[in-house]
Amino acid sequence: MKKRQYNVLDLFCGCGGLSKGFEMAGYNIVLGVDFNEPALKTYAYNHHGSKTLKGDLSSAKTFEEIEQIIGRKKIDVIIGGPPCQGFSLTGPRNFDDERNKLYLAMIESVHRFSPTAFMIENVPGMATLYKGEVRDEIVRRFTKMGYNVTCKIICAADYGVPQIRKRLVFIGLKDSTRGFEFPTPSHSVENYVTCEQAISDLPSLVDDIGSDVAEYVMPPQNDFQRLMRGECNVLYNHKAVDHKQFVKDTIALVPDGGNWKDLPKGVGESRKFHMAWTRYKSDRPSRTIDTGHRNNFHYKWNRCPTVRESARLQTFPDDFVFIGNKGQQDKQVGNAVPCLMAKAIGEELVKYLK
Ligand SMILES: C[S@@+](CC[C@H](N)C(=O)[O-])C[C@H]1O[C@@H](n2cnc3c(N)ncnc32)[C@H](O)[C@@H]1O
């Protein structure tokens, strides 16, 4: 008998890291919604069975369009990572402030589609914002709508992602007497996947900055690299930034895992803040991938990571192709939920949907 696939709606889908992880866990992603065109192009290119909608989720019109696309289909799960810039509580718990409208979009969608479950992902700072009042208000709102809500800060590295990336995740289960239990970590500090294990097989690009479509130069060196390559035999998005000579000379002075503090006096002083001139540490997971600020460098080569290297650290499989210019691609990768973390949550959530 064919296994039932649960239907998912992904709001603020970006390029679709969260969708990809749920797809890997066996879900059917019906629709991804975002207002960023390049991210949606990447989403459409890589999620063949899903539709995309370009729309502003703070507008009621977008919800009408979502309803039209979904038609009579039952949405089992709503997933989403609304940005929380400028999140504000003006006055006593004024959650309905204009600036919080993107969170309200998640509430609105759950209200309209009444899914069996929802997942919201956000930065860990959301947990303590206004002494936890924002988090508590989100839980309260969904609880009032009949959901049993659990929230927890989890770390991507615990689920096989070569990156220390902590995220606050809310899971709501409709009419459930039990709360969601987050998946048991598959990894711990002793066996975290390291930067070197994640990207050592990718060309160094020391003599040539490479191109968007290229070839692998060596076989995969370990299970992680085999997993990322899958059946893929073309190397996409592995193109280096053409750094100025002074950048290459400066980073050459920073050791594996070091930063600006390791530079001799008078060198690299134009960037002298906390994260400046940081090299990934080869035998550790990377720090949180950003959206391309160019402060992080390869653990060995004198350049920033390529989009493919960052994508590896976010556990996007190698056949996931990023579209747009380099800045847009970096943003898509940096904004995403790591696929393997999303997959672990999706696999656990299935147990509650049956
Ligand atoms: C953190 S990213 C989501 C990443 C995504 N969950 C993933 O795993 O790839 C947030 C997304 O929200 C989108 N966004 C921000 N404001 C929006 C709005 N008003 N309407 C629709 N999308 C919006 C941004 O374009 C961005 O792609």
The ligand as a Gaussian input file, in Angstrom:
#p B3LYP/6-31G(d) Opt

LIG

0 1
 C       14.826000      33.292000       7.314000
 S       14.304000      33.379000       5.659000
 C       13.476000      31.830000       5.476000
 C       14.363000      30.699000       5.080000
 C       13.656000      29.427000       4.735000
 N       12.799000      28.953000       5.792000
 C       14.646000      28.329000       4.355000
 O       14.775000      27.361000       5.101000
 O       15.295000      28.437000       3.300000
 C       12.977000      34.515000       5.723000
 C       12.299000      34.777000       4.390000
 O       11.192000      35.629000       4.620000
 C       10.990000      36.375000       3.435000
 N       10.110000      37.509000       3.766000
 C       10.382000      38.554000       4.587000
 N        9.320000      39.380000       4.673000
 C        8.349000      38.840000       3.885000
 C        7.023000      39.236000       3.545000
 N        6.480000      40.347000       4.054000
 N        6.296000      38.456000       2.718000
 C        6.842000      37.336000       2.196000
 N        8.104000      36.906000       2.471000
 C        8.850000      37.656000       3.301000
 C       12.400000      36.748000       2.990000
 O       12.422000      37.059000       1.619000
 C       13.180000      35.461000       3.360000
 O       13.318000      34.638000       2.228000

